[in-house]
């Protein structure tokens, strides 16, 4: 298990382990594909390992029963919780939370703490979050909770207040390129740009996902050229395509919007195509940059973030996208919304 970057987070956690003051509820925050779950597994192995090497950044032995069991997701003290992916909108329900509370009420084995890794914790329903509050605040048995999220804003304030947050920063592009090269992978410049410092995202792009992004950019820009009637019909047909996950598509569209706005800012300040994420759309970016003011770009960013938050509470994504497209059309023509 290789962890790229995040040395400062690891050192902080090691310092807490060394001084026996590890918080019982840790919140790992950062973009998807950064390696937050890898760091959670590393910490779990340190807590379980029979002979950890206590250096600047601690290392687990990797050969004992406990390390092997964590690797295989078979350790009785390691519980991994994930959203129910069979649901139309994946979530961690109150039923899952209650089952978890029952599990952690029993003493862990081998005189070691229990670790509960909740991945995509932003999928916790309000009911599940409220059910877990007392357990997160004061576990009845030796238990460490690790909540993994893209943004802590998606969690209830009451959950955030019971957690110690660690912010995971993107990996520098040069470091990411070198890491891929060491694995025999020469990544194109656009892949490195779109990965935005996330190793997991870089690997997904190299495995074919970049074609999906290119399709989404093309669809988005085509819709912005249409009149409202055609745009709404196209939007409806696109999101109702049974071959795609409309919620994932919507999130990708929001990412593309943000990337294009980032490119507009870069062009306004540098006018250097090599620094753009979507240099293939240079003409469009130049047009937007001529019209959009700083306030306009800031207002659009806020609308995108609001759409992200609203998408978590079952707001109709098609209506959200239609509203965003209208605002972008207005911004492209008038320079304000």
Secondary structure, DSSP 8 states (H G I E B T S, - for coil): ----S-HHHHHHHHHHHHTT---SEEEEE--TTSSHHHHHHHHHHHHH-SS-B-SSS-B--SSSHHHHHHHTT--TTEEEE---TTSSS--B-HHHHHHHHHHHTS--STT--EEEEETTGGGB-HHHHHHHHHHHHS-SSSEEEEEEES-GGGS-HHHHTTSEEEE-----HHHHHHHHHHTT----HHHHHHHTT-HHHHHHIIIIIHHHHHHHHHHHHHHHHS-HHHHHHHHHHHHT-TTS-HHHHHHHHHHHHHHHHHHHHHHHHT--GGG-TTGGGHHHHHHHHHH--HHHHHHHHHHHHHHHHHHTTT--HHHHHHHHHHHHHHHHHHS--
